Amino acid sequence: MSAAPPEIRVNTEMAAPQQAGSGDPAAKSAEPSEVRKYLLSRGNSAFGDRAFHVLMVLCSLTIFGIVALIVWQLVLRSQMSWHAFGLKFFFQRFTDPDTHRSSFWDPIGQQFSALPFIFGTLVSSFLALLLAVPLAVGTAVFLTEMCPKILRGPLAFLTELLAAIPSVIYGLWAVFILIPQLREHVNPFLISKFGWSGLFDDTNPTGLGFVASGIILAIMILPIISSLTREVMTAVPHSQREAVLALGATRWEMIRMGVLRNARIGIVGAVILGLGRALGETMAVTMVIGNSAEIHKSLLSNGASMASVIANEFAEAVGDMHLSALIEIGLALFLVTIVVNALARVLVWAVTGGAPRQAH
């Protein structure tokens, strides 16, 4: 192809400045923007960037510092109990040499064991999971896969609203509404139908006990498990649902194989996070569990949890050993709660953090 004539090249060069000053969008984009003018006029920002970086690092380190300070104080103030009882503090049982009666918790005799409180915490938390997990997963499946869109928002809001209710309100509701119903209707039914198992007997007619604490804990952890389950189910790619339906599966088979199977790790994480909430709950459990430092086979009997014994006796501790034993129970509860919550976060992240990248 031949070169352009000289006169044409000259005209093009002369027209270039005119086009640059015209209203052409490309020419306008070449001009410095207001943001660029500001960045060029403000000078060097290295000091501001370093100051902002240091501030953010200090904010993040503050969280770790608070946790480390709590652990250090708990360890420091529980040394008396630790040196007196050692690891036996968590499983031993004492016998009074005068009365020959065995006990776990004797503030007058300065003998302490955390075994009944560990037992009460585990039993009440297990009952709460047994009741809450099926209901929470069913609620999440309905809201995610089956609920009409117009009702999905309000129902999800009402479910999550349960998490905003203070625990003392749950306790008051349990004392005035739940306990009478258990005492008059539920407990007699359990005794008549399952009393042969030894798990339900009529030695405690008050209605307080492990069953009451398990029910109130189930209501309190239900919104946590349901909300996180909905998150991990939403993170499952729609291609999984479409693929299962394309193979001829029913709607329930699609939910079971295409959604729940892919979200199972996150659901387990949600359950463990709910367990962490149940382990550390204080006020509501204190009001309904009965607060007895004994171990009974019956689920209708009174008991105590690690959180409830601290709430009941910390302000009235008899001597330094009693106070140190309560703080050691608090240390054990704190460490267990941290481990449970960390494990739950990792499992939830494994689904919600990895699913979007897999979808692409």
Rosetta blueprint (number, residue, H / E / L):
1 M L
2 S L
3 A L
4 A L
5 P L
6 P H
7 E H
8 I H
9 R H
10 V H
11 N H
12 T H
13 E H
14 M H
15 A H
16 A H
17 P H
18 Q H
19 Q H
20 A H
21 G L
22 S L
23 G L
24 D L
25 P H
26 A H
27 A H
28 K H
29 S H
30 A H
31 E L
32 P L
33 S L
34 E H
35 V H
36 R H
37 K H
38 Y H
39 L H
40 L H
41 S H
42 R L
43 G L
44 N L
45 S L
46 A H
47 F H
48 G H
49 D H
50 R H
51 A H
52 F H
53 H H
54 V H
55 L H
56 M H
57 V H
58 L H
59 C H
60 S H
61 L H
62 T H
63 I H
64 F H
65 G H
66 I H
67 V H
68 A H
69 L H
70 I H
71 V H
72 W H
73 Q H
74 L H
75 V H
76 L H
77 R H
78 S L
79 Q H
80 M H
81 S H
82 W H
83 H H
84 A H
85 F H
86 G H
87 L H
88 K H
89 F H
90 F H
91 F L
92 Q L
93 R L
94 F E
95 T E
96 D L
97 P L
98 D L
99 T L
100 H L
101 R L
102 S E
103 S E
104 F L
105 W E
106 D E
107 P L
108 I L
109 G L
110 Q L
111 Q E
112 F E
113 S L
114 A L
115 L H
116 P H
117 F H
118 I H
119 F H
120 G H
121 T H
122 L H
123 V H
124 S H
125 S H
126 F H
127 L H
128 A H
129 L H
130 L H
131 L H
132 A H
133 V H
134 P H
135 L H
136 A H
137 V H
138 G H
139 T H
140 A H
141 V H
142 F H
143 L H
144 T H
145 E H
146 M H
147 C L
148 P L
149 K H
150 I H
151 L H
152 R H
153 G H
154 P H
155 L H
156 A H
157 F H
158 L H
159 T H
160 E H
161 L H
162 L H
163 A H
164 A H
165 I L
166 P L
167 S H
168 V H
169 I H
170 Y H
171 G H
172 L H
173 W H
174 A H
175 V H
176 F H
177 I H
178 L H
179 I H
180 P H
181 Q H
182 L H
183 R H
184 E H
185 H H
186 V H
187 N H
188 P H
189 F H
190 L H
191 I H
192 S H
193 K H
194 F H
195 G H
196 W H
197 S H
198 G L
199 L L
200 F L
201 D L
202 D L
203 T L
204 N L
205 P L
206 T L
207 G L
208 L L
209 G L
210 F H
211 V H
212 A H
213 S H
214 G H
215 I H
216 I H
217 L H
218 A H
219 I H
220 M H
221 I H
222 L H
223 P H
224 I H
225 I H
226 S H
227 S H
228 L H
229 T H
230 R H
231 E H
232 V H
233 M H
234 T H
235 A L
236 V L
237 P L
238 H H
239 S H
240 Q H
241 R H
242 E H
243 A H
244 V H
245 L H
246 A H
247 L L
248 G L
249 A L
250 T L
251 R H
252 W H
253 E H
254 M H
255 I H
256 R H
257 M H
258 G H
259 V H
260 L H
261 R L
262 N L
263 A L
264 R H
265 I H
266 G H
267 I H
268 V H
269 G H
270 A H
271 V H
272 I H
273 L H
274 G H
275 L H
276 G H
277 R H
278 A H
279 L H
280 G H
281 E L
282 T L
283 M H
284 A H
285 V H
286 T H
287 M H
288 V H
289 I L
290 G E
291 N L
292 S L
293 A L
294 E L
295 I L
296 H L
297 K L
298 S L
299 L L
300 L L
301 S L
302 N L
303 G E
304 A L
305 S L
306 M H
307 A H
308 S H
309 V H
310 I H
311 A H
312 N H
313 E H
314 F H
315 A H
316 E H
317 A L
318 V L
319 G H
320 D H
321 M H
322 H H
323 L H
324 S H
325 A H
326 L H
327 I H
328 E H
329 I H
330 G H
331 L H
332 A H
333 L H
334 F H
335 L H
336 V H
337 T H
338 I H
339 V H
340 V H
341 N H
342 A H
343 L H
344 A H
345 R H
346 V H
347 L H
348 V H
349 W H
350 A H
351 V H
352 T H
353 G L
354 G L
355 A H
356 P H
357 R H
358 Q H
359 A H
360 H L
